[in-house]
Amino acid sequence: MEELLPKIRCPEDLRALSHSQLVQLAGEIREALCRLAATRTTHFASNLGVVELTLALHTTFDFRKDRLVWDTGHQVYAHKLVTGRYNRFFTIRTKGGLMGYPNPAESLFDLFITGHAGTSVSTLLGLKCGDDLLRAEEARHHVAVVGDGALSCGIVYEALNNAGGLKKRLIVVLNDNKMSICPRTGGLAEYLDRLRMTRSYAQFKRELSRFLHRLPLIGDTAERLVMQIKEAIKAGLLGGMFFEELGFHYLGPVDGHNIRQLQKYLAMSRDFDGPVLLHVVTEKGHGFQPAAADPVAFHTPAPLHQQNKAEVRFCKVSARSYTELMRDAILQQMRRNPKVVVIVAAMCQGNMLEPVREEFPDRFFDVGICESHAVAFAAGLAKAGLRPIVDIYSTFLQRSYDQIFQEVALQNLPVTMTMDRSGLVGPDGPTHHGCFDMAFLRHLPNLVIMAPGDEADVALMLDLALRLDSPTAIRYPKATAEQVPRTPAPLDYGKAEVLWWGTDGMIIACGALLPECVRAARRLREEGLSVGVINARFVKPLDTQTILRAVQECDFVLTVEEGCLPGGFGSAVLEAANEAGIDTQRLRRLGIPDRFIPHGERGELLADLELDSSGILRAARQMARHLPAARRHSSHRSASTPKSESPTF
C-alpha cells in the first residue's frame, strides 16, 4: 500500500520530499493506477508514462498562480492524485465521481476540460495575453503539455506560429512517446524520431558557438559567415529545426522519466525570456511491462487482473458491439469492391479496424489526429472515382464540419461517414458524448443520414451508402448490439420499418434505442394499450408518409433518439408535421436535453434521461392518460394498418 501518496494533499507537499522520496512516490502512483485499472476501463498506458513529468512540473512551478493546460487531458491521473484528490481518486469515471479529464469544477489546478487534442497552445497563449493585458499583480509562468500525437493537428501550428510571432514567454512541453492512441503516422512523426536520435540541441549550439567564435574573422563578413554555417549545420544535422523556425527556443530531447533532469530543464525553460519548446521523451506504459510492451492494447483496457508482474488477463465481453459489426461490414465491402477505401484519424484500435489495415494496407489510410484533413482527403478520393469510408467518432467528426459542408456536401460526392460513439459514450463524459451529429448534419443539402435500430440494420445501411451517389452518414453508439427478434424488412432508400402498428399510439425509434422502445411497447400492450413501434432508420430523408400518418391517426406519438433534442430527429418530425399542417399536440419528443451530460455508465445515463424502457413506458402512460378507460383496456380498434396490429415476434 502507499506510504507517501495519501499524505500529498496539495502540490506544495511535494517540495518537502527528497529526490529518493519523489522516486518512491512515482512508484506508488503507478501502483494506484494499476489498482484502478483492475476495477474499470481507464486511460492507463498514457498515465503511466507521465508520472515523473507530473512530479517535475509541480515541484518546479506553483500552479496555484502559474498556468498549466494539459492537451488531450486523459493523461491527468497523476496530476489529480497530487492536487488534493487522492481520497476521491477511485471514483474516477464513475457516475458522480471524478472526471477522467481535467475539470475546473473539481480543482483550481484544472483550467479547461480538455478531451480533444491540439488546443492547449491556443488556450495557453490566450491566457498569457490575457494575463499581460490585465497586468496580473504577480508574474505567472504559462505551461502547456502537448502529446506528440497532437502535433498532427493543424490548430497546433496555427498557435505555435502565433506564439512565435508574439514572442510571448510561455513553455510548451512536448510529451513524445512515439504514440497518440495508435502509433503516430506522417512526416512529423519521422521528424521527431530524428530529433530524438540526435544529441541535445542545446549542447550542440553551445559547442558550435564556442567553435565559431574562435575563428579569426571580424566585422559583418564574419557575422554573416557564422550565421550561414550555423544554419547549414542545423539543416544538415537536425532537419531544419522546425520549432526554432517558428520562433521557439528548442530544448531537448530530455529523459521524461528522470525527475532531476526534468526539473533542471523545466527550470531552464522557466527562466528563458521568450517561447520555449521542451522536448520530453517518455515511454507510454512506463513502469508496467505489459503496458510498455503493448501501449495500444493498454490505452483504455478492459478491467484487468494482474497475475504477476508480467502477465495480465482482461475481463472479456462476449457480446458483439456496433463497432465490431461495422468493422465486419466494412471488411465485406472491401473484399467485394476494390474501390472501397477507409480513412481513420488515429483511431484504428478504437474503431477495431486492425483486420482491415492488415488485409488491405494499400486501401487503409490513418491520417493522424486530423479530422478536417480526413474528410477533405476523402473528398479527393471520391472525386477520383473511389468509394471512401471515413470512420471517425461522432465527437471528433465535429472538428471537420466545414469540410463536410464545403468539400463533400456542396460537391455532392459519395463519401460515407461512419460515426462511431454516437449518443452517450459513458465514462468519457461530455467531451466525448456524440450527442450533436444529427443536429449539425441534418441541415446540409445532399447528405443522407441513417441510424441502425439493431444489429440487422448495420450491414444493410453500409451497403446502401456505398451504392448511393451522394454523401452519407451512419451513426451508431458505443454499445452492445441487440437483435430485435423479427424478420427485418428490406432497407429501401428513405423508408422506415414498421414493426407493428398501434391504434392507440406509436413509438418512433431513431437508432439503437429501438430494443428499449420494443420492451416499452410490449409492457403497454400488456396493460391494454395498442402501441406500435416504428424503426425510423432514416433521419434524412425522413419517411414522412409513414411517420406523418402515425402523427395524424394515433392518439399519441413518441419519438425516441439518443441525440440532442434541439435540431435532432424529433425536431425533423415536428418540422415535417408543421409543413403538412398537422396538429402536433399529441407528439412528444424524448432525447438528450439542451445541456451537457456528465459521465457515468451508458445505462445509468439513459435511465437518468428517461431513455430506457422504463422512462419510455412512463412517458407513454402520461400521453395515454387522456384516453377513455374503455379504450385503454381494449385490445383492438378498427383501423387499416400497414402491418398486423400484433407484433410479428
Disulfide bonds with the S-S distance in Angstrom:
none
